[in-house]
Amino acid sequence: MPYIASFDIGTTNAKGVLVTHEAKSILEKSVPITTIQTEHTAEQNPDQWLDAVLKITKEWLSVGIRAKDIAAITFSGQMQDCIPVTAEGEPVRPAILYSDARAGKQAERIKDELGTALIREKTGNHMDGTLTFPKIIWLQEQEPVTYEQTASFLISAKDYVIGKLTGRLVTDPTSAATTGVMNLEKRTWQTDWLERYGIAADKMPEICPADEVVGQVTEQAAKKTGFAPGTPVLCGIGDAGAATIGAGVSQQGEMYAYIGTTGWIAIPTKEVTYAGEGVFHLTHPEPGMHIAIAPLMNAGNAYKWAMSVFGTNTKMSDKFAFQEMEEQMQASDRRTSNLLFLPYLNGERCPVQNPDATACFIGIKATTKREEMCIAVLEGVAMGMKQVMELISDASDYKRITLIGGGSKSKVWNQIIADMLGLEVLVPEESQYLPSMGAAALGFINLGWDSDYQAFSQRLTAAQTFERYIPDPAMSEHYEHKYRRYIKLYPALEPLFETSLDSE
C-alpha cells in the first residue's frame, strides 16, 4: 500500500503521520522539541528537528512499514524563523525563532526608510522585529562572522530537514511571506530591498511551489533515515498554510482557529485587508488566494502556565494534571465570575504589537478560587481570539468556526470559545495532527490522487468525525459584558508596560 509520509515540525513537538490514498492517517507519532529561551530571545537547535524525523521514521519501519511503500515525503513547519546554514546545509548557529523580537530596532529602521505604505503594498504585511528580514540585518550587524559564514537563510524548520534529505536549500511561498521581504503577488524576493541593505540575494533560498518535488532522498540521507534512496521530497508548506488545508478551509466564507503553543484565527481571501496592523497575509497554495491570519502569541502556552501554577499537584504527569484541571473547571459556575485575565504572558503581536506587554488579573477578591483563575485564563485567550477575529472578518458573516491544535483537547475551553464568539465550534477528531494532514494534501496534488485542494478538503472532511459545541445564549450575553470590559484593559495598562523597574 502506498503512503505519503507527512511531518509537521512545530515549536514544542514534531509530529509525523502516514497517510493512505483514502486520506486516512495511521501511526501518528510525536516527539518533543525544546526551546532555548530567555526573557527576550527564543532559539532552537536545528538538528533536533532532523533527529525528531529520524525517530518517527525509525518507529514506522520497526513495525513493518516498508520504505519502498512511501510514495512521497512532505512537510509543514514553524515559519518566520532565521536559520543560517552553510552551503552544505549545516547550521552556523542556533535558529532564531518566530517569537524572538530581538531585531526591533532594525525593523523600525526599515519602516522609516522604506515607508509603511510601500511595505504593505509589496508584502501585504507590516514590518516588525519578529520577521526574518530584520533578523538577517541584526545578524549582519551583531554577528558579522555568522553572516559571512552563512550560505542561505532558511525560513521554516522543515526547510532545514529538506536540505538534509535532498541537498537543496529551498522554501515555499507561504513561509517566505513571513520574512518581510517577499512580494506577495509575484511570490518572489524583493531583491531591490535586499540589495539596499547589503544582503546578497543568493543568500535567500529558492522559492518553490509547495507541492513541487524539490529533490529525492540522497544515498547518504537514506542510510541515516531509513527512507529509500530516490524517494520524492516535496517543498512542503509553512504551518499556517498546512493548518488551513487540514482544517478543511479552502474557500471564502470559511474560518478556523489554531490553538497550539501560540495560535491564530484565519480565513481564505482574494483581497489584502488593511483592517489591523497585526494581521498577516500569507500565500494560499491555491493560485490567486491568500490567507488572512491574525496571530496570537498566547494560546496553549497560557493553559500550560495556568496548569503549572494553579494545579493542586504539580508533580502529576501532564495527562493527569490536565484531567484534574478540566474536572475542577467543569464544576465551577462560569456565570458568577467577573474576573478578567489579560493573556500577554509573552508580549503580543495582535491585536496589539508590544513585546513588553505582560499578563495580569483584574478583579481578584478574597473569595476567588484557583479554578476561577484557571477559567479566567482560558476566557482571556478566548477574548483575544474574539478581538482578532473582528479585525479580519465580520462575525455576522459566519455561523461556525473550526478549531484545531492541541488546545482543542480541552472540552471546557471549546465551550468557552463557542460562548465567547457566539459561533458553533467544530473540533475534528485528532485535530492536533491536522497540519500534518494539510501537508499531506501537497502529495495528493502532486501524485494526482486529488485534482485540487478543495477536493482534498472534501475528502478529508468526509473521513473525519467532529465534536460540536453550540453557544449558550445566556453565557454569550454574560461574555459580551465581560468582553466590553476586557477591551479596555490594554489601553489602560499600556503606560505601565512602558515603565521598567530600572527607570523608576
Secondary structure, DSSP 8 states (H G I E B T S, - for coil): --EEEEEEE-SSEEEEEEE-TTS-EEEEEEEE---EE-SS-EEE-HHHHHHHHHHHHHHHHHTT--GGGEEEEEEEE--S-BEEE-TTS-BSS-EE-TT--TTHHHHHHHHHHH-HHHHHHHHSS---TTSHHHHHHHHHHH-HHHHHH-SEEE-SHHHHHHHHHHS--EE-HHHHTTSS-EETTTTEE-HHHHHHTT--GGGS-EE--TTSEEEE--HHHHHHH---TT-EEE--EEHHHHHHHHTT--STT--EEEESSSEEEEEEESS---S-TT-EEEE-SSTT-EEEEEEES-SHHHHHHHHHHH-S-TTS-HHHHHHHHHHHHHTS-GGG---EEE--TT-B-SSS-BTT---EEE---TT--HHHHHHHHHHHHHHHHHHHHHHH--GGG-SEEEEESGGGG-HHHHHHHHHHHTSEEEEETTGGGHHHHHHHHHHHHHHTSSSSHHHHHHHHHHH--EEEE---HHHHHHHHHHHHHHTTHHHHHHHHHT--GGG-
